[in-house]
């Protein structure tokens, strides 16, 4: 009715045409008359730059976001023994306890955000490296140490959340034995040239119980005991491994999000 009436006048028809034109297009955002970014692809405030994908965060702190791959939730089917055999670590009510032999994810990764929750034994046994020892091995090679480091002196580059054998954590953020703790790990895999020489080392940021303990620190090489191994091209990708060090450490709520580059949707 209203359209018919407006169409009766020439001015009204122009107004309708303008309104339809605006409503059928996205409103213009951003700028195209600004300098280019250093990457040469986008203007400053470029409205045509890809919008970041929406991801629904976890409902509570530590809960998996919508785009995460859950590695340990209600079952341990994402894991196997390092020889490919079915996992033998006991799992009950969403809690996996370390058993005999190291385990690894069936999937392999490069750059990622990893969330791991663990608890060292409530009953304190042993000392130093013999108390609540396990480990999270990134790409199966770069260890973020798991240890009961609550009133348990050991060499600093071997305590909880250390880049084992290389860097102690910036601070000791450990909770008492038996309490659940969390690592949030942001990892960038090493890069190699086509000839197989190291181009960029592996870099890690680790947040232990909400506290930064490594801030974009480079691994000197794959983790080893009493030595530092050299990088090899095979270091470029791999699974997540959890270590058996003879102490019953519990794990729960492990998830991972591969990290892509900017503007990759
Ligand atoms: Mg360890």
Boltz pocket constraint, residues with backbone or C-beta under 6 A from the ligand:
constraints:
  - pocket:
      binder: B
      contacts: [[A, 133], [A, 134], [A, 135], [A, 145], [A, 146], [A, 243], [A, 245]]
      max_distance: 6.0
